[in-house]
């Protein structure tokens, strides 16, 4: 009888851990393991009851801390044996990284190379790795060392031995020191810039003095020497740094200065291109008067996707449809073939009366599952292309998945309160799995209702068409309930939550937003007072049901503010209503798509598009994967003018 695909593909995943582990002992007390793991982290080995944890599915975690504690004195063979034994676990790569760091710090470079498996992650470990490689592969090590050197911020102390050797042999010469000083100057790293200046000889004094003068007054750039440093070696890096600073500080003045000094400077093509790319970008972002013809003259030579995008958006804002077509066709194929730019090529051709060209571009855009893909499908009166992938696993296969060591370790870690380690175990398995294995894991996560872990599984394994798993009906009853109470489309609530937290109920953003719908504590307090309930505080707001209730109410208020318009309300949910009020006041866009492109923040533009397209997917999935009757936008949202009139008087 032929073995099932599941058994064949999972053999390698199981083998490394099954060797030498008595399965009967997996039932050993989780409580003992919890205590042992905490003791191991504190290196309190005498408090570990080895008999109580012998054979436990998580015993490798104790072995990890024990071997880590023995580094750098442990023999590389011990490290390699550990890595092989735990090949299906993130423990293997963690141990490799720890060994590289410890061996590198101790100067045991032979041992480091014995355990390394290519270039490690992390700057400190890379510096140790290339220091070790200097004697074995000097060319590779020197090139990599120079790349690590050429940054505008301080590097870890681990890089000092590498940089010292490269300086001693002349690989890092005075020009390289100057170039890094300029990068530090650009980045505002004054201490590093000053330190690097101290490493230069008197031959560089004029360059140092000029940089200091321009640092104190950017306008002095107009009278700076055109040749700086020995044989003009400082010129290119200086003008790149100085012009970047000037451009960001005062773009109109920087533009005027560049018109005066640019023609007489002897710069490499790459240096000139870098200066003009930055200047063109900020000239468009800040709508600097009198610069557009110059931008158009240099743009074809800049090889800059971001400036091309800005130029098209400028033409869209002015409804200059011929320019829209021209600048999109100037984009590289990889950029212009996206559904976004195919849609706008179609819109522009439609406005110019080129019906056949417009239809062809709409057809191309409509093949994509995205905001502009759906918008193009509506233009054509065609169903949305969801490209939905269906997967089916039976209970027998699910039971096999449950017996996998990676799954058992994940569940054991969850039982002892180690959610972070559990996520690492799970995602390591998904990232290193075959497509079939990854889908079996996703199916298991779905049946366990591990909503956040399920979404992360689809990302780790790049299962972009597995929409049932990428957009699970998590907290569905709560969304339906609070959507009904507040009058807010529940699919819109689901879409916002999916974009905000990917269903992680304890998600915390760098800005302080919390929970499923990522509410700021101040917003949660304000909405709670509005509802007449107690302030939940920073931790109470993490409770899923309350978070959804507060988020639904807050979104309802935004919808009421913008006459039910979901585009404006969604933008306000991300960027704040004050900014959206300002955008509507400053612009008058006759259509939804022009409004979206007029949003000045990339994050908010992307957010609005994602949320509205996610909403389509959620509603379609609720209809069994059928998008018939589902609309990206309402008739009102498509017909209304996006200006101050959209804002309800307050």
Secondary structure by P-SEA (a helix, b strand, c coil): ccccaaaaaacccccccccccccccccccaaaaaaaaaaaaaccccccccccccccccaaaaaaaaaaaacccccaaaaaaaaaaacccaaaaaaaaaaaaaaaaacaaaaaaaacccccccaaaaaaaaaaaccccaaaaaaaaaaaacccccccccaaaaaaaaaaaccccaaaaaaaaaaaaaacaaaaaaaaaaaccccaaaaaaaaaaaaacccccccccccccccccccaaaaaaaaaaaaaacaaaaaaaaaaccccccccaaaaaaaaaaaaaaaaaacccccaaaaaaaccccccaaaaaaaaaaaaaacaaaaaaaaaaaccccccccaaaaaaaaaaaaaacaaaaaaaaaaaaaccccaaaaaaaaaacccccccbbbbbbcaaaaaaaaacaaaaaaaaaaaacaaaaaaaaaaaaaaaccaaaaaaaaaaaaaacaaaaaaaaaaaacccccccccccccaaaaaaaaaaaacccaaaaaaaaaacccccccccccccccccccccaaaaaaaaaaaccccccccccccaaaaaaaaaaaaaaaaaaacccaaaaaaaaaccaaaaaaaaaacccccaaaaaaacccaaaaaaaaaaaaaaaaaaaaaaccccccccccccccccccccccccccc
